[in-house]
Amino acid sequence: MGKATSFYPADSLPLGFKDLKIRNIGPAGMSGRITAIDVDLSNTSRIFAGAASGGVWLSSDGGTSWKPVFDQQNTLSIGSIKINQKNPAEIWVGTGEGNPRNSVNTGRGIFKSIDGGITWQNMGLEETKTIHRIIIDAFDGNTVYAGALGSPWGPNSERGVFKTTDGGKTWIKSLFVDNNTGAADLVVDPTNPRKLIAAMWEHGRKPWTFNSGGKGSGIYITFDGGDHWKKLTEKDGLPSGDLGRVGLAFAPSSPNIVYALIEAKTNALYKSEDGGKTWKMVSDKNIGNRPFYYAEIYVDPKNENRIYNLWSYVSKSEDGGKTFETIMDYGNNVHPDHHAFWIHPEDPSFLIDGNDGGLYISRDKAKSWMFASNIPVGQFYHINVDYDFPYNVYGGMQDNGSWVGPSSKLANGGIRNHDFQEVQFGDGFDIAPYPLNSRYGYSMSQEGYLMYFDRLTGNNRFIQPVTTDSTKLRYNWNAALAVDPIRADGVYFGSQFLYHSTTNGEMWEKLSPDLTTNDPEKQKQKESGGLTIDATGAENHCTIISIGPSPADENVIWVGTDDGNLQVTKDRGKTWTNVISNIKSAPSKAWIPFIEVSKVNPGEAFVVVNNYRQNDYKPYAYHTEDYGQTWRRIADQSQVDGFVLCVVQHPCTPNLLFMGTDAGLYVSFDKGNSWEYVQSNMPKVQIADLKIHDAENDLAIATFGRSFWILDDLSLFEARAANPALFSKQFFAVHGQTGYLTTNLAAAGERFLGQDDFIGDNRSWHKIDFKVWYSAKEGKKKEVVEEKDPTGKKKKKKEEVAPKPELVMPADSIAKDSVKTDDKKSGKLKVSIINTEGDTVRTLTSHITEGINKITWNLESDGIKMPARRRQSRDDDDLPAGLDVLPGDYSVVFQYKNFIDSVRAVVRMDPRQSISQRQLKLKQEDYEAFTKQISELNGEFDKLRKARESIRIVEALITHQADSIKKEVGMLNTKMQSKIDSIEIAYFGQSEGKGYLDNSDCISAKIDFALTYYYGRLYKSGPNADRAREIAVSEVIKAKKMVNDFMNVHWSSYKQRVSKLETKIFNETD
């Protein structure tokens, strides 16, 4: 029962790979399972909520906005939250959810915060796996009780009721029954903190069955703080025989009344009127349907007869449990399957509910509910992508349907919940678009309920295969689906047999015999559940759960099963070989949920084995290059934390692998020989599935607890995998993704959202992000990459010839513009963007620091400097941005001190737009002609700026002059200032005055109006714009004339008069 230590090395990745920004795109509209709730009673606007696998969330404004506060910990599975109400800065969190369904997430002990949830410390109990209840002694905050269910997947001794009297430094096991029995509930008498009642529950899962109930279950009571416990029996009024799960609740307004919802031969609600000593049955009607999943009852703090019972719905009793009325079902738009509840102790109309769909708040005693639509804790099993622009992501959520939504949006306002579309109801699993048209695709709910969907019309059709004989098809809860990587109209689907269709599921061809062990002892799901049958299909076994068709050979298909078989065919199903016995270290009968087949070598595969369902939480992943004859293990507990769920290989850089585990994302740069944790803003959440988008070079991530994430642009990862010594250099640059000349729509729906809606992280396509590495360590020599001509010979060193780097397009495309070196000592990075004709179209500068620096080019060319009223630009400022560049290839040269490197950049037209390169070029030529006519303005107005500076100097010089001179020159200065002011007002308009000033008639407004015709369209504008430009040019001529007249007449006369003055520099007394 020691403390947890960090598994994640602080310096596992170079500077720049740390603190990566991974985009969380949601959705949050169908949130996810909320398992724990507590509220600071000194400030009920502070609400803490825990998710089954999404961490702890805090609202400081009564539920309007939410933020995660537990993301730095090594587990996000939350079973309980308890605030020390005598000291609300102290908060305890028990990890591991207390709802042991087939997809249960386990935790890593109990955590404590003493600063209101800002920081946390693990206080032990790591091996308990699930802590469902925490009790804090109302008189002594150092005394804390933890009710631990233990591992749901096998026996362990770390379960029962634990107690600390020193704030968590040490723990004793206060109540223990046996290795299969844990604490399902734990309640305390609100008037006596030493009196507790515990519900002990014998239960256990196996991959093929579940059992609730047994000799170990029972209700225990203590009157001395857990030193001694008494087990209550049928003599005390409890039901005879084995008990299952029990939910307990004291009535706060009358603590002698205690309720117990008991699973037994007959499930019923029991009541004690003497503080828990004796009991009697109250009702066995309308009290719930799945005791193992829901065993939660809550008593109104002001009314001992009002009881809330949580199950698939929520029912309420007003007569002490004799009768119940359902008050929360589909009819009031609240998600079913309820697990957590909170009632304000002084205002019982204020309720908070946590269920499989998220968190809801009521202020009117459950008559109406507000949904917290900004807590993205969706549990996605799978992820897929399409090739739309921008591309979409697809995935199915536990108990929350199958969804498709944008990876990014070409619209303002970010990614919102309404951007996601549900295409199938139920528990969501694998979903994939039809490759030829993403309007259509395949989706499924539990037990292989397979559909072919139509996103446009909703005309979905059921397409599950049907046998030609009496054989019953067995489908896993999370059945296997794979789109054919060779035939766009092909799809694979698995029961115990492998099927293939080329008709979108209208007809199926069976490609295999039964590929499982077909063990009849593991096919008794109708008996699953224990005291209460729970035959929902969640324990279906001896089924196919992964399919890996080779993209290189249509005859090669790999199949993994949930009972430990790994099958491969090299003749499209005519014969199959079970190669699992060749993996010597693989655990027996384990799940094989993921197979990644090489894009080029059909005999090469990466296979995930996980065995936590047999109480083995170690990571297993393997690699073969010879169709499974030999294997090497590529993941174990010495390198990665948590069991493995998925591994993907980069399609262009085969050494680059990404792995998802129960504790986060890992990367390998050497094909699995070593692994490094990807340090980022994404927490250590379970990574259920990964997809590399081969066109955009992104990593799409499905988390089981925090919805979808996107790691944009894997170029830097590729560069390191291609060159292991890359980061030994002092300086280098890495290219970015393709940039697109896009335009954005306005946001749909609300414009100003407030703080109660989810906004997912968007990205811009109208840019390219380059990565530049710099290390201050002393290098052996100047890092300049040699350039060679097309014959392979080294070019002569000429200033006007740009060096060729390792990662770039041929340098002959950088022919005309020289790379200046006068910034070598300035400490600023210079970036030159050069087209294929050799013209430098954009020059940028930036300060950089050690590590990886992101340099962004927004696809704009250099613009022109225009007069500015307030601030005069410095000579070393970047030019303002001009028009977008033309689509094409560019070379980007990076120079910092004595270092230089260059990379290729690709700019493409928005695929949604139909416009030719010629049309774009005509617009650009027209713009260049116009800006050439107005480009001299800045120089003209610079003369006025220098004149003002001269006037200030003169004002200083006449300080000691005779009064007559001061008066004369002062009047001249005022006159000159007035003249300059009048010119600037004519150009800029009025700058001072009360209210909103209309400056639409000033010269700069007319120039800006004409420029709008360029920035607001993709192609050359028509006669209307021509007239606007004519007006602007005439105004420019007028402005230049005003400046020249001033300089040639008034300023010239002023200079002559001031120059003739006999100035006194010193005071008479000096």
Beta strands, then each sheet from edge to edge (+ up, - down):
strand 1: 23-26
strand 2: 34-39
strand 3: 47-51
strand 4: 55-59
strand 5: 67-68
strand 6: 78-83
strand 7: 91-95
strand 8: 110-113
strand 9: 121-122
strand 10: 131-136
strand 11: 144-148
strand 12: 160-164
strand 13: 172-175
strand 14: 181-189
strand 15: 192-206
strand 16: 209-212
strand 17: 218-222
strand 18: 230-232
strand 19: 246-250
strand 20: 258-262
strand 21: 268-272
strand 22: 280-283
strand 23: 296-299
strand 24: 307-310
strand 25: 314-317
strand 26: 325-328
strand 27: 338-343
strand 28: 351-355
strand 29: 358-362
strand 30: 370-371
strand 31: 384-385
strand 32: 392-396
strand 33: 402-406
strand 34: 415-416
strand 35: 421-424
strand 36: 431-433
strand 37: 440-445
strand 38: 449-454
strand 39: 461-462
strand 40: 480-483
strand 41: 491-494
strand 42: 498-501
strand 43: 509-510
strand 44: 529-530
strand 45: 544-549
strand 46: 557-561
strand 47: 566-569
strand 48: 577-578
strand 49: 591-597
strand 50: 605-611
strand 51: 616-624
strand 52: 632-635
strand 53: 644-649
strand 54: 657-661
strand 55: 664-668
strand 56: 676-677
strand 57: 687-693
strand 58: 698-703
strand 59: 708-711
strand 60: 731-734
strand 61: 739-741
strand 62: 759-760
strand 63: 768-774
strand 64: 828-834
strand 65: 840-847
strand 66: 851-857
strand 67: 860-862
strand 68: 881-884
strand 69: 888-896
strand 70: 899-909
sheet 1: 1+ 59- 58+ 57-
sheet 2: 2+ 3- 4+ 5-
sheet 3: 6+ 7- 8+ 9-
sheet 4: 10+ 11- 12+ 13-
sheet 5: 14+ 15- 16+ 44+
sheet 6: 14+ 15- 17+ 18-
sheet 7: 19+ 20- 21+ 22-
sheet 8: 23+ 24- 25+ 26-
sheet 9: 27+ 28- 29+ 30-
sheet 10: 31+ 32- 33+ 35-
sheet 11: 34+ 62-
sheet 12: 36+ 37- 38+ 39-
sheet 13: 40+ 41- 42+ 43-
sheet 14: 45+ 46- 47+ 48-
sheet 15: 49+ 50- 51+ 52-
sheet 16: 53+ 54- 55+ 56-
sheet 17: 60+ 63- 66+
sheet 18: 61+ 70+ 69- 64+ 65-
sheet 19: 67+ 68-
end
